[in-house]
């Protein structure tokens, strides 16, 4: 049974879980990452949604950095499962986060353009008006699966691809690892 570890001051239940039977509606996106006692989780597992073209570029090594306008804090060493959006709709790879850089978009472009996997015009269009850009540096990239959305729903009931990031419980991460080895 999936759970979400969240903590709002001292109001969290002792086991810090909200059970799916208590949720009337799908989990809001702001609850799709874990914060326990106000701390950023240490290296763990998470799923990130990426357009299939960019996911393939990551898997073939031509794109070594994932760019985002915003993303929750991520620890170095976090295992990032790459979910390729439609029409693929499956986890197709896994990588380890080696670093996360947050800076003004111009600074991120100057520092990371070689691994960004996009041209300057596309980069500037994506970050237009953004005060900050996030560069997630990826290492140890491996192709897996594909692990379909149906298989993901066997791990987490009502799985929906995350708009930003979806942190996984230890049990979910182990189940995903087993599926990746098939």
C-alpha positions, 0 to 999 in steps of 0.5 A: 500500500503506497504512503506519502511521508509528510510532516507539518510541524508536530501535527503528523501522525506517529507513523507519518503516513496518509493511507490511500483509503483516506484520500478522496482524490488523487494526491496533489502534485505538491504532496508527490515528494517526501519531506520528513521533519522539514529535512531534505531526504538523503539520497533516495529514489525518484521518478522524473518525467522527460519528453521521449526525445530528451530521454533518448538523448540522455540514454545515448549519452548526448544529453548529460544534464536535465534542465528544469525551471523548478524542482524540489531539493535533490541530494547527490547520489539520488537514483533518478528513474527516467519516465519517458512521457507519451507516446512511450509512457514508460520508465526507460532508464535510470541515472544517478544525480552527481550534482544539482546546480541552481543559478540564473539561466545565463549562468547555467547556459554558460556552465552546462551548454555542452551537456544540455542537449538543446540549442541556445534559442530553445534554452532561452525560450524555455527559461524566458522570464525565469529567475533561476534555472536548475541543471541536474547532472546525471551519471551512471546512466543505464537503459532499462525496461521499458517499465510500462505505466501498468507495471508502475501501477502495480507498484503504486496504486493510481500511479500518475506520471509526475509533473515535477518529481515523484519520490519513491518509498524504499519498497517502491524503489526495490520493486522498480529495481526488480522490474528493471532487471527483468 
